[in-house]
Amino acid sequence: MIWDFRGPEAFEIAKHHCIHLEEFAVKENLHFHEIATKEISEMYCIAFITVKEKDMIIYRDALQPHRGEVAK
């Protein structure tokens, strides 16, 4: 699941968003594979979480990502 952030503070906002993603996973006792950020450009960054398919609906409904991708 992916969240997009744009602007001069995009990277810092994406990093902060990752903190909340991890807090949610721990609070709800949900497994995740990875939580991270990726700088696409100076003005565009993403925060993402990689989860098991069986948990995807829970994460999607609670966190409302901007988009999602299936990782294989």
N, CA, C and O atoms as a Tripos MOL2 file, in Angstrom:
@<TRIPOS>MOLECULE
protein
  288   287    72     0     0
PROTEIN
NO_CHARGES

@<TRIPOS>ATOM
      1 N           0.8380   -1.1470    0.0000 N.3       1 MET1
      2 CA          0.0000    0.0000    0.0000 C.3       1 MET1
      3 C           0.8880    1.2160    0.0000 C.2       1 MET1
      4 O           1.9320    1.2420    0.6520 O.2       1 MET1
      5 N           0.4610    2.2370   -0.7450 N.am      2 ILE2
      6 CA          1.3410    3.3620   -1.0270 C.3       2 ILE2
      7 C           0.6200    4.6810   -0.7570 C.2       2 ILE2
      8 O          -0.5500    4.8550   -1.0960 O.2       2 ILE2
      9 N           1.3510    5.5980   -0.1400 N.am      3 TRP3
     10 CA          0.8790    6.9560    0.0830 C.3       3 TRP3
     11 C           1.8610    7.8940   -0.6050 C.2       3 TRP3
     12 O           3.0750    7.7470   -0.4610 O.2       3 TRP3
     13 N           1.3330    8.8590   -1.3520 N.am      4 ASP4
     14 CA          2.1410    9.8130   -2.1090 C.3       4 ASP4
     15 C           2.2100   11.1460   -1.3650 C.2       4 ASP4
     16 O           1.2130   11.6280   -0.8260 O.2       4 ASP4
     17 N           3.4040   11.7260   -1.3480 N.am      5 PHE5
     18 CA          3.6040   13.0330   -0.7260 C.3       5 PHE5
     19 C           4.4100   13.9070   -1.6810 C.2       5 PHE5
     20 O           5.4300   13.4870   -2.2260 O.2       5 PHE5
     21 N           3.9300   15.1260   -1.8680 N.am      6 ARG6
     22 CA          4.5820   16.0450   -2.8040 C.3       6 ARG6
     23 C           4.8980   17.3620   -2.1170 C.2       6 ARG6
     24 O           4.2160   17.7660   -1.1760 O.2       6 ARG6
     25 N           5.9330   18.0190   -2.5950 N.am      7 GLY7
     26 CA          6.3200   19.3140   -2.0660 C.3       7 GLY7
     27 C           7.6770   19.2660   -1.4100 C.2       7 GLY7
     28 O           8.2970   18.2060   -1.3260 O.2       7 GLY7
     29 N           8.1430   20.4170   -0.9430 N.am      8 PRO8
     30 CA          9.4870   20.4930   -0.3710 C.3       8 PRO8
     31 C           9.6690   19.6700    0.9050 C.2       8 PRO8
     32 O          10.7980   19.3160    1.2440 O.2       8 PRO8
     33 N           8.5990   19.3610    1.6100 N.am      9 GLU9
     34 CA          8.6750   18.5790    2.8470 C.3       9 GLU9
     35 C           8.2420   17.1270    2.6380 C.2       9 GLU9
     36 O           8.0100   16.4070    3.6090 O.2       9 GLU9
     37 N           8.1330   16.6980    1.3980 N.am     10 ALA10
     38 CA          7.5850   15.3670    1.0970 C.3      10 ALA10
     39 C           8.3300   14.2480    1.8110 C.2      10 ALA10
     40 O           7.6990   13.3390    2.3510 O.2      10 ALA10
     41 N           9.6530   14.2950    1.8250 N.am     11 PHE11
     42 CA         10.4160   13.2110    2.4400 C.3      11 PHE11
     43 C          10.1750   13.1440    3.9420 C.2      11 PHE11
     44 O           9.9800   12.0590    4.4900 O.2      11 PHE11
     45 N          10.1860   14.2880    4.6100 N.am     12 GLU12
     46 CA          9.9640   14.3070    6.0570 C.3      12 GLU12
     47 C           8.5540   13.8530    6.4020 C.2      12 GLU12
     48 O           8.3590   13.1510    7.3940 O.2      12 GLU12
     49 N           7.5760   14.2390    5.6080 N.am     13 ILE13
     50 CA          6.2020   13.8090    5.8430 C.3      13 ILE13
     51 C           6.0730   12.3000    5.6340 C.2      13 ILE13
     52 O           5.4100   11.6200    6.4160 O.2      13 ILE13
     53 N           6.7000   11.7800    4.5900 N.am     14 ALA14
     54 CA          6.6590   10.3380    4.3270 C.3      14 ALA14
     55 C           7.3000    9.5610    5.4740 C.2      14 ALA14
     56 O           6.7710    8.5350    5.8990 O.2      14 ALA14
     57 N           8.4410   10.0450    5.9810 N.am     15 LYS15
     58 CA          9.0920    9.3840    7.1130 C.3      15 LYS15
     59 C           8.1760    9.3730    8.3310 C.2      15 LYS15
     60 O           8.0660    8.3650    9.0280 O.2      15 LYS15
     61 N           7.5290   10.4890    8.5780 N.am     16 HIS16
     62 CA          6.6240   10.5800    9.7260 C.3      16 HIS16
     63 C           5.4230    9.6540    9.5440 C.2      16 HIS16
     64 O           4.9520    9.0440   10.5040 O.2      16 HIS16
     65 N           4.9380    9.5530    8.3320 N.am     17 HIS17
     66 CA          3.8020    8.6630    8.0520 C.3      17 HIS17
     67 C           4.1700    7.2130    8.3720 C.2      17 HIS17
     68 O           3.3270    6.4550    8.8520 O.2      17 HIS17
     69 N           5.3990    6.8290    8.1160 N.am     18 CYS18
     70 CA          5.8510    5.4670    8.4220 C.3      18 CYS18
     71 C           5.7510    5.1630    9.9140 C.2      18 CYS18
     72 O           5.4570    4.0320   10.3010 O.2      18 CYS18
     73 N           5.9910    6.1500   10.7330 N.am     19 ILE19
     74 CA          5.8510    5.9590   12.1800 C.3      19 ILE19
     75 C           4.4210    5.5540   12.5110 C.2      19 ILE19
     76 O           4.1940    4.6360   13.2990 O.2      19 ILE19
     77 N           3.4580    6.2460   11.9040 N.am     20 HIS20
     78 CA          2.0560    5.9360   12.1670 C.3      20 HIS20
     79 C           1.6500    4.5810   11.6010 C.2      20 HIS20
     80 O           0.8310    3.8800   12.1940 O.2      20 HIS20
     81 N           2.2150    4.2130   10.4650 N.am     21 LEU21
     82 CA          1.9210    2.8930    9.9080 C.3      21 LEU21
     83 C           2.3710    1.7960   10.8680 C.2      21 LEU21
     84 O           1.6400    0.8360   11.1110 O.2      21 LEU21
     85 N           3.5600    1.9420   11.4040 N.am     22 GLU22
     86 CA          4.0640    0.9320   12.3390 C.3      22 GLU22
     87 C           3.2570    0.9220   13.6300 C.2      22 GLU22
     88 O           2.9630   -0.1450   14.1690 O.2      22 GLU22
     89 N           2.8960    2.0970   14.1290 N.am     23 GLU23
     90 CA          2.0780    2.1650   15.3400 C.3      23 GLU23
     91 C           0.7530    1.4260   15.1380 C.2      23 GLU23
     92 O           0.3050    0.6930   16.0200 O.2      23 GLU23
     93 N           0.1330    1.6200   13.9790 N.am     24 PHE24
     94 CA         -1.1310    0.9490   13.6900 C.3      24 PHE24
     95 C          -0.9400   -0.5660   13.6850 C.2      24 PHE24
     96 O          -1.7180   -1.2930   14.3020 O.2      24 PHE24
     97 N           0.0830   -1.0350   12.9990 N.am     25 ALA25
     98 CA          0.3230   -2.4720   12.9010 C.3      25 ALA25
     99 C           0.5440   -3.0910   14.2830 C.2      25 ALA25
    100 O           0.0130   -4.1610   14.5790 O.2      25 ALA25
    101 N           1.3130   -2.4280   15.1110 N.am     26 VAL26
    102 CA          1.5870   -2.9420   16.4510 C.3      26 VAL26
    103 C           0.3100   -2.9270   17.2920 C.2      26 VAL26
    104 O          -0.0070   -3.9100   17.9620 O.2      26 VAL26
    105 N          -0.4130   -1.8210   17.2550 N.am     27 LYS27
    106 CA         -1.6390   -1.6990   18.0370 C.3      27 LYS27
    107 C          -2.6630   -2.7680   17.6650 C.2      27 LYS27
    108 O          -3.3230   -3.3370   18.5340 O.2      27 LYS27
    109 N          -2.7880   -3.0350   16.3700 N.am     28 GLU28
    110 CA         -3.7730   -3.9990   15.8840 C.3      28 GLU28
    111 C          -3.2210   -5.4280   15.8280 C.2      28 GLU28
    112 O          -3.9220   -6.3620   15.4380 O.2      28 GLU28
    113 N          -1.9640   -5.5790   16.2210 N.am     29 ASN29
    114 CA         -1.2990   -6.8900   16.2220 C.3      29 ASN29
    115 C          -1.3280   -7.5290   14.8210 C.2      29 ASN29
    116 O          -1.6470   -8.7080   14.6700 O.2      29 ASN29
    117 N          -0.9930   -6.7360   13.8180 N.am     30 LEU30
    118 CA         -0.9790   -7.1920   12.4240 C.3      30 LEU30
    119 C           0.4530   -7.3380   11.9330 C.2      30 LEU30
    120 O           1.3290   -6.5530   12.2960 O.2      30 LEU30
    121 N           0.6770   -8.3330   11.1190 N.am     31 HIS31
    122 CA          1.9970   -8.5870   10.5530 C.3      31 HIS31
    123 C           2.2230   -7.6760    9.3510 C.2      31 HIS31
    124 O           1.2860   -7.3420    8.6270 O.2      31 HIS31
    125 N           3.4670   -7.2830    9.1520 N.am     32 PHE32
    126 CA          3.8590   -6.5690    7.9380 C.3      32 PHE32
    127 C           5.2650   -7.0100    7.5720 C.2      32 PHE32
    128 O           6.0300   -7.4530    8.4280 O.2      32 PHE32
    129 N           5.5980   -6.8860    6.3040 N.am     33 HIS33
    130 CA          6.9250   -7.2730    5.8340 C.3      33 HIS33
    131 C           7.8960   -6.1060    5.8580 C.2      33 HIS33
    132 O           9.0610   -6.2590    6.2240 O.2      33 HIS33
    133 N           7.4070   -4.9430    5.4660 N.am     34 GLU34
    134 CA          8.2970   -3.7820    5.3590 C.3      34 GLU34
    135 C           7.4730   -2.5070    5.4370 C.2      34 GLU34
    136 O           6.3670   -2.4260    4.9020 O.2      34 GLU34
    137 N           8.0350   -1.5160    6.1130 N.am     35 ILE35
    138 CA          7.5090   -0.1570    6.1140 C.3      35 ILE35
    139 C           8.6860    0.7290    5.7700 C.2      35 ILE35
    140 O           9.7260    0.6730    6.4270 O.2      35 ILE35
    141 N           8.5260    1.5560    4.7330 N.am     36 ALA36
    142 CA          9.6670    2.3630    4.3020 C.3      36 ALA36
    143 C           9.2060    3.5620    3.4810 C.2      36 ALA36
    144 O           8.0260    3.7130    3.1640 O.2      36 ALA36
    145 N          10.1690    4.4010    3.1510 N.am     37 THR37
    146 CA          9.9440    5.5310    2.2550 C.3      37 THR37
    147 C          10.8270    5.3480    1.0250 C.2      37 THR37
    148 O          11.8100    4.6080    1.0360 O.2      37 THR37
    149 N          10.4430    6.0400   -0.0150 N.am     38 LYS38
    150 CA         11.2660    6.0590   -1.2240 C.3      38 LYS38
    151 C          11.1720    7.4510   -1.8170 C.2      38 LYS38
    152 O          10.0800    7.9700   -2.0510 O.2      38 LYS38
    153 N          12.3280    8.0490   -2.0570 N.am     39 GLU39
    154 CA         12.3590    9.3700   -2.6720 C.3      39 GLU39
    155 C          12.3550    9.1920   -4.1880 C.2      39 GLU39
    156 O          13.3130    8.6780   -4.7660 O.2      39 GLU39
    157 N          11.2800    9.6190   -4.8130 N.am     40 ILE40
    158 CA         11.1480    9.5290   -6.2560 C.3      40 ILE40
    159 C          11.8700   10.7080   -6.9110 C.2      40 ILE40
    160 O          12.5740   10.5430   -7.9070 O.2      40 ILE40
    161 N          11.6870   11.8830   -6.3430 N.am     41 SER41
    162 CA         12.4020   13.0850   -6.7660 C.3      41 SER41
    163 C          12.4900   14.0130   -5.5630 C.2      41 SER41
    164 O          11.9940   13.6910   -4.4830 O.2      41 SER41
    165 N          13.1120   15.1460   -5.7520 N.am     42 GLU42
    166 CA         13.2720   16.1000   -4.6620 C.3      42 GLU42
    167 C          11.9270   16.5610   -4.1050 C.2      42 GLU42
    168 O          11.8310   16.9280   -2.9340 O.2      42 GLU42
    169 N          10.9000   16.5440   -4.9340 N.am     43 MET43
    170 CA          9.5880   17.0550   -4.5390 C.3      43 MET43
    171 C           8.5090   15.9640   -4.4880 C.2      43 MET43
    172 O           7.3230   16.2790   -4.3900 O.2      43 MET43
    173 N           8.9030   14.6970   -4.5510 N.am     44 TYR44
    174 CA          7.9170   13.6180   -4.5540 C.3      44 TYR44
    175 C           8.4920   12.3880   -3.8670 C.2      44 TYR44
    176 O           9.5030   11.8360   -4.3000 O.2      44 TYR44
    177 N           7.8310   11.9640   -2.7830 N.am     45 CYS45
    178 CA          8.2470   10.7850   -2.0310 C.3      45 CYS45
    179 C           7.0240    9.9380   -1.7320 C.2      45 CYS45
    180 O           5.8900   10.4170   -1.7400 O.2      45 CYS45
    181 N           7.2830    8.6770   -1.4710 N.am     46 ILE46
    182 CA          6.2040    7.7880   -1.0730 C.3      46 ILE46
    183 C           6.5490    7.1290    0.2590 C.2      46 ILE46
    184 O           7.7150    6.9530    0.6100 O.2      46 ILE46
    185 N           5.4970    6.7740    0.9810 N.am     47 ALA47
    186 CA          5.6060    5.8980    2.1430 C.3      47 ALA47
    187 C           4.8480    4.6440    1.7530 C.2      47 ALA47
    188 O           3.8050    4.7180    1.1030 O.2      47 ALA47
    189 N           5.3720    3.4910    2.1500 N.am     48 PHE48
    190 CA          4.6700    2.2690    1.7980 C.3      48 PHE48
    191 C           4.7950    1.2260    2.8920 C.2      48 PHE48
    192 O           5.7150    1.2410    3.7090 O.2      48 PHE48
    193 N           3.8210    0.3150    2.8690 N.am     49 ILE49
    194 CA          3.8370   -0.8340    3.7630 C.3      49 ILE49
    195 C           3.5200   -2.0630    2.9220 C.2      49 ILE49
    196 O           2.6040   -2.0530    2.1000 O.2      49 ILE49
    197 N           4.2820   -3.1040    3.1400 N.am     50 THR50
    198 CA          4.0690   -4.3730    2.4470 C.3      50 THR50
    199 C           3.4630   -5.3400    3.4550 C.2      50 THR50
    200 O           4.0450   -5.6150    4.5040 O.2      50 THR50
    201 N           2.2700   -5.8560    3.1110 N.am     51 VAL51
    202 CA          1.5300   -6.7170    4.0290 C.3      51 VAL51
    203 C           1.1340   -8.0090    3.3320 C.2      51 VAL51
    204 O           1.1860   -8.1170    2.1070 O.2      51 VAL51
    205 N           0.7430   -8.9730    4.1260 N.am     52 LYS52
    206 CA          0.2250  -10.2200    3.5660 C.3      52 LYS52
    207 C          -1.1450   -9.9630    2.9460 C.2      52 LYS52
    208 O          -1.9060   -9.1110    3.4050 O.2      52 LYS52
    209 N          -1.4340  -10.7110    1.9040 N.am     53 GLU53
    210 CA         -2.7080  -10.5370    1.2050 C.3      53 GLU53
    211 C          -3.9000  -10.7280    2.1420 C.2      53 GLU53
    212 O          -4.9080  -10.0340    2.0110 O.2      53 GLU53
    213 N          -3.7920  -11.6520    3.0760 N.am     54 LYS54
    214 CA         -4.9020  -11.9150    3.9880 C.3      54 LYS54
    215 C          -5.2060  -10.7270    4.9050 C.2      54 LYS54
    216 O          -6.3230  -10.6130    5.4090 O.2      54 LYS54
    217 N          -4.2320   -9.8450    5.1270 N.am     55 ASP55
    218 CA         -4.4190   -8.6640    5.9810 C.3      55 ASP55
    219 C          -4.7120   -7.3940    5.1880 C.2      55 ASP55
    220 O          -4.9840   -6.3470    5.7750 O.2      55 ASP55
    221 N          -4.6580   -7.4770    3.8730 N.am     56 MET56
    222 CA         -4.7610   -6.2990    3.0360 C.3      56 MET56
    223 C          -6.0460   -5.5090    3.2670 C.2      56 MET56
    224 O          -5.9940   -4.2820    3.3460 O.2      56 MET56
    225 N          -7.1780   -6.1620    3.3760 N.am     57 ILE57
    226 CA         -8.4640   -5.4720    3.5450 C.3      57 ILE57
    227 C          -8.4810   -4.6700    4.8450 C.2      57 ILE57
    228 O          -8.9700   -3.5410    4.8730 O.2      57 ILE57
    229 N          -7.9560   -5.2420    5.9040 N.am     58 ILE58
    230 CA         -7.9150   -4.5370    7.1950 C.3      58 ILE58
    231 C          -7.0990   -3.2580    7.0650 C.2      58 ILE58
    232 O          -7.5450   -2.1810    7.4620 O.2      58 ILE58
    233 N          -5.8990   -3.3860    6.5070 N.am     59 TYR59
    234 CA         -5.0430   -2.2070    6.3150 C.3      59 TYR59
    235 C          -5.7040   -1.1950    5.3850 C.2      59 TYR59
    236 O          -5.7350   -0.0010    5.6840 O.2      59 TYR59
    237 N          -6.2270   -1.6640    4.2730 N.am     60 ARG60
    238 CA         -6.8230   -0.7620    3.2760 C.3      60 ARG60
    239 C          -7.9720    0.0390    3.8600 C.2      60 ARG60
    240 O          -8.0360    1.2580    3.6970 O.2      60 ARG60
    241 N          -8.8760   -0.6460    4.5370 N.am     61 ASP61
    242 CA        -10.0480    0.0350    5.0710 C.3      61 ASP61
    243 C          -9.7020    1.0130    6.1890 C.2      61 ASP61
    244 O         -10.3060    2.0800    6.2930 O.2      61 ASP61
    245 N          -8.7460    0.6570    7.0120 N.am     62 ALA62
    246 CA         -8.3820    1.5080    8.1430 C.3      62 ALA62
    247 C          -7.4900    2.6760    7.7390 C.2      62 ALA62
    248 O          -7.6250    3.7740    8.2790 O.2      62 ALA62
    249 N          -6.5880    2.4500    6.8040 N.am     63 LEU63
    250 CA         -5.5550    3.4470    6.5020 C.3      63 LEU63
    251 C          -5.7590    4.1960    5.1930 C.2      63 LEU63
    252 O          -5.0850    5.1980    4.9550 O.2      63 LEU63
    253 N          -6.6470    3.7510    4.3610 N.am     64 GLN64
    254 CA         -7.0040    4.4100    3.1050 C.3      64 GLN64
    255 C          -5.7810    4.8670    2.2870 C.2      64 GLN64
    256 O          -5.5550    6.0640    2.1090 O.2      64 GLN64
    257 N          -5.0130    3.9100    1.8020 N.am     65 PRO65
    258 CA         -3.8440    4.2790    0.9860 C.3      65 PRO65
    259 C          -4.2750    4.9570   -0.3030 C.2      65 PRO65
    260 O          -5.4050    4.7910   -0.7610 O.2      65 PRO65
    261 N          -3.3650    5.7160   -0.8780 N.am     66 HIS66
    262 CA         -3.6510    6.3800   -2.1430 C.3      66 HIS66
    263 C          -3.7430    5.3730   -3.2810 C.2      66 HIS66
    264 O          -4.4950    5.5550   -4.2390 O.2      66 HIS66
    265 N          -2.9580    4.3050   -3.1500 N.am     67 ARG67
    266 CA         -2.9790    3.2590   -4.1700 C.3      67 ARG67
    267 C          -2.3150    2.0120   -3.6040 C.2      67 ARG67
    268 O          -1.7490    2.0280   -2.5110 O.2      67 ARG67
    269 N          -2.3980    0.9390   -4.3680 N.am     68 GLY68
    270 CA         -1.7870   -0.3020   -3.9380 C.3      68 GLY68
    271 C          -1.2440   -1.0740   -5.1240 C.2      68 GLY68
    272 O          -1.6470   -0.8580   -6.2670 O.2      68 GLY68
    273 N          -0.3400   -1.9620   -4.8360 N.am     69 GLU69
    274 CA          0.2540   -2.8290   -5.8510 C.3      69 GLU69
    275 C           0.4050   -4.2150   -5.2510 C.2      69 GLU69
    276 O           0.5940   -4.3720   -4.0440 O.2      69 GLU69
    277 N           0.3190   -5.2140   -6.1130 N.am     70 VAL70
    278 CA          0.5530   -6.5810   -5.6800 C.3      70 VAL70
    279 C           2.0300   -6.8850   -5.8920 C.2      70 VAL70
    280 O           2.5520   -6.7450   -6.9990 O.2      70 VAL70
    281 N           2.6920   -7.2980   -4.8280 N.am     71 ALA71
    282 CA          4.1060   -7.6740   -4.9020 C.3      71 ALA71
    283 C           4.2040   -9.1940   -4.9410 C.2      71 ALA71
    284 O           3.4930   -9.8920   -4.2180 O.2      71 ALA71
    285 N           5.0770   -9.6880   -5.7780 N.am     72 LYS72
    286 CA          5.2330  -11.1360   -5.8660 C.3      72 LYS72
    287 C           6.6480  -11.5250   -5.5350 C.2      72 LYS72
    288 O           6.9820  -12.7100   -5.5530 O.2      72 LYS72
@<TRIPOS>BOND
     1     1     2 1
     2     2     3 1
     3     3     4 2
     4     3     5 am
     5     5     6 1
     6     6     7 1
     7     7     8 2
     8     7     9 am
     9     9    10 1
    10    10    11 1
    11    11    12 2
    12    11    13 am
    13    13    14 1
    14    14    15 1
    15    15    16 2
    16    15    17 am
    17    17    18 1
    18    18    19 1
    19    19    20 2
    20    19    21 am
    21    21    22 1
    22    22    23 1
    23    23    24 2
    24    23    25 am
    25    25    26 1
    26    26    27 1
    27    27    28 2
    28    27    29 am
    29    29    30 1
    30    30    31 1
    31    31    32 2
    32    31    33 am
    33    33    34 1
    34    34    35 1
    35    35    36 2
    36    35    37 am
    37    37    38 1
    38    38    39 1
    39    39    40 2
    40    39    41 am
    41    41    42 1
    42    42    43 1
    43    43    44 2
    44    43    45 am
    45    45    46 1
    46    46    47 1
    47    47    48 2
    48    47    49 am
    49    49    50 1
    50    50    51 1
    51    51    52 2
    52    51    53 am
    53    53    54 1
    54    54    55 1
    55    55    56 2
    56    55    57 am
    57    57    58 1
    58    58    59 1
    59    59    60 2
    60    59    61 am
    61    61    62 1
    62    62    63 1
    63    63    64 2
    64    63    65 am
    65    65    66 1
    66    66    67 1
    67    67    68 2
    68    67    69 am
    69    69    70 1
    70    70    71 1
    71    71    72 2
    72    71    73 am
    73    73    74 1
    74    74    75 1
    75    75    76 2
    76    75    77 am
    77    77    78 1
    78    78    79 1
    79    79    80 2
    80    79    81 am
    81    81    82 1
    82    82    83 1
    83    83    84 2
    84    83    85 am
    85    85    86 1
    86    86    87 1
    87    87    88 2
    88    87    89 am
    89    89    90 1
    90    90    91 1
    91    91    92 2
    92    91    93 am
    93    93    94 1
    94    94    95 1
    95    95    96 2
    96    95    97 am
    97    97    98 1
    98    98    99 1
    99    99   100 2
   100    99   101 am
   101   101   102 1
   102   102   103 1
   103   103   104 2
   104   103   105 am
   105   105   106 1
   106   106   107 1
   107   107   108 2
   108   107   109 am
   109   109   110 1
   110   110   111 1
   111   111   112 2
   112   111   113 am
   113   113   114 1
   114   114   115 1
   115   115   116 2
   116   115   117 am
   117   117   118 1
   118   118   119 1
   119   119   120 2
   120   119   121 am
   121   121   122 1
   122   122   123 1
   123   123   124 2
   124   123   125 am
   125   125   126 1
   126   126   127 1
   127   127   128 2
   128   127   129 am
   129   129   130 1
   130   130   131 1
   131   131   132 2
   132   131   133 am
   133   133   134 1
   134   134   135 1
   135   135   136 2
   136   135   137 am
   137   137   138 1
   138   138   139 1
   139   139   140 2
   140   139   141 am
   141   141   142 1
   142   142   143 1
   143   143   144 2
   144   143   145 am
   145   145   146 1
   146   146   147 1
   147   147   148 2
   148   147   149 am
   149   149   150 1
   150   150   151 1
   151   151   152 2
   152   151   153 am
   153   153   154 1
   154   154   155 1
   155   155   156 2
   156   155   157 am
   157   157   158 1
   158   158   159 1
   159   159   160 2
   160   159   161 am
   161   161   162 1
   162   162   163 1
   163   163   164 2
   164   163   165 am
   165   165   166 1
   166   166   167 1
   167   167   168 2
   168   167   169 am
   169   169   170 1
   170   170   171 1
   171   171   172 2
   172   171   173 am
   173   173   174 1
   174   174   175 1
   175   175   176 2
   176   175   177 am
   177   177   178 1
   178   178   179 1
   179   179   180 2
   180   179   181 am
   181   181   182 1
   182   182   183 1
   183   183   184 2
   184   183   185 am
   185   185   186 1
   186   186   187 1
   187   187   188 2
   188   187   189 am
   189   189   190 1
   190   190   191 1
   191   191   192 2
   192   191   193 am
   193   193   194 1
   194   194   195 1
   195   195   196 2
   196   195   197 am
   197   197   198 1
   198   198   199 1
   199   199   200 2
   200   199   201 am
   201   201   202 1
   202   202   203 1
   203   203   204 2
   204   203   205 am
   205   205   206 1
   206   206   207 1
   207   207   208 2
   208   207   209 am
   209   209   210 1
   210   210   211 1
   211   211   212 2
   212   211   213 am
   213   213   214 1
   214   214   215 1
   215   215   216 2
   216   215   217 am
   217   217   218 1
   218   218   219 1
   219   219   220 2
   220   219   221 am
   221   221   222 1
   222   222   223 1
   223   223   224 2
   224   223   225 am
   225   225   226 1
   226   226   227 1
   227   227   228 2
   228   227   229 am
   229   229   230 1
   230   230   231 1
   231   231   232 2
   232   231   233 am
   233   233   234 1
   234   234   235 1
   235   235   236 2
   236   235   237 am
   237   237   238 1
   238   238   239 1
   239   239   240 2
   240   239   241 am
   241   241   242 1
   242   242   243 1
   243   243   244 2
   244   243   245 am
   245   245   246 1
   246   246   247 1
   247   247   248 2
   248   247   249 am
   249   249   250 1
   250   250   251 1
   251   251   252 2
   252   251   253 am
   253   253   254 1
   254   254   255 1
   255   255   256 2
   256   255   257 am
   257   257   258 1
   258   258   259 1
   259   259   260 2
   260   259   261 am
   261   261   262 1
   262   262   263 1
   263   263   264 2
   264   263   265 am
   265   265   266 1
   266   266   267 1
   267   267   268 2
   268   267   269 am
   269   269   270 1
   270   270   271 1
   271   271   272 2
   272   271   273 am
   273   273   274 1
   274   274   275 1
   275   275   276 2
   276   275   277 am
   277   277   278 1
   278   278   279 1
   279   279   280 2
   280   279   281 am
   281   281   282 1
   282   282   283 1
   283   283   284 2
   284   283   285 am
   285   285   286 1
   286   286   287 1
   287   287   288 2
@<TRIPOS>SUBSTRUCTURE
     1 MET1         2 RESIDUE 1 A MET
     2 ILE2         6 RESIDUE 1 A ILE
     3 TRP3        10 RESIDUE 1 A TRP
     4 ASP4        14 RESIDUE 1 A ASP
     5 PHE5        18 RESIDUE 1 A PHE
     6 ARG6        22 RESIDUE 1 A ARG
     7 GLY7        26 RESIDUE 1 A GLY
     8 PRO8        30 RESIDUE 1 A PRO
     9 GLU9        34 RESIDUE 1 A GLU
    10 ALA10       38 RESIDUE 1 A ALA
    11 PHE11       42 RESIDUE 1 A PHE
    12 GLU12       46 RESIDUE 1 A GLU
    13 ILE13       50 RESIDUE 1 A ILE
    14 ALA14       54 RESIDUE 1 A ALA
    15 LYS15       58 RESIDUE 1 A LYS
    16 HIS16       62 RESIDUE 1 A HIS
    17 HIS17       66 RESIDUE 1 A HIS
    18 CYS18       70 RESIDUE 1 A CYS
    19 ILE19       74 RESIDUE 1 A ILE
    20 HIS20       78 RESIDUE 1 A HIS
    21 LEU21       82 RESIDUE 1 A LEU
    22 GLU22       86 RESIDUE 1 A GLU
    23 GLU23       90 RESIDUE 1 A GLU
    24 PHE24       94 RESIDUE 1 A PHE
    25 ALA25       98 RESIDUE 1 A ALA
    26 VAL26      102 RESIDUE 1 A VAL
    27 LYS27      106 RESIDUE 1 A LYS
    28 GLU28      110 RESIDUE 1 A GLU
    29 ASN29      114 RESIDUE 1 A ASN
    30 LEU30      118 RESIDUE 1 A LEU
    31 HIS31      122 RESIDUE 1 A HIS
    32 PHE32      126 RESIDUE 1 A PHE
    33 HIS33      130 RESIDUE 1 A HIS
    34 GLU34      134 RESIDUE 1 A GLU
    35 ILE35      138 RESIDUE 1 A ILE
    36 ALA36      142 RESIDUE 1 A ALA
    37 THR37      146 RESIDUE 1 A THR
    38 LYS38      150 RESIDUE 1 A LYS
    39 GLU39      154 RESIDUE 1 A GLU
    40 ILE40      158 RESIDUE 1 A ILE
    41 SER41      162 RESIDUE 1 A SER
    42 GLU42      166 RESIDUE 1 A GLU
    43 MET43      170 RESIDUE 1 A MET
    44 TYR44      174 RESIDUE 1 A TYR
    45 CYS45      178 RESIDUE 1 A CYS
    46 ILE46      182 RESIDUE 1 A ILE
    47 ALA47      186 RESIDUE 1 A ALA
    48 PHE48      190 RESIDUE 1 A PHE
    49 ILE49      194 RESIDUE 1 A ILE
    50 THR50      198 RESIDUE 1 A THR
    51 VAL51      202 RESIDUE 1 A VAL
    52 LYS52      206 RESIDUE 1 A LYS
    53 GLU53      210 RESIDUE 1 A GLU
    54 LYS54      214 RESIDUE 1 A LYS
    55 ASP55      218 RESIDUE 1 A ASP
    56 MET56      222 RESIDUE 1 A MET
    57 ILE57      226 RESIDUE 1 A ILE
    58 ILE58      230 RESIDUE 1 A ILE
    59 TYR59      234 RESIDUE 1 A TYR
    60 ARG60      238 RESIDUE 1 A ARG
    61 ASP61      242 RESIDUE 1 A ASP
    62 ALA62      246 RESIDUE 1 A ALA
    63 LEU63      250 RESIDUE 1 A LEU
    64 GLN64      254 RESIDUE 1 A GLN
    65 PRO65      258 RESIDUE 1 A PRO
    66 HIS66      262 RESIDUE 1 A HIS
    67 ARG67      266 RESIDUE 1 A ARG
    68 GLY68      270 RESIDUE 1 A GLY
    69 GLU69      274 RESIDUE 1 A GLU
    70 VAL70      278 RESIDUE 1 A VAL
    71 ALA71      282 RESIDUE 1 A ALA
    72 LYS72      286 RESIDUE 1 A LYS
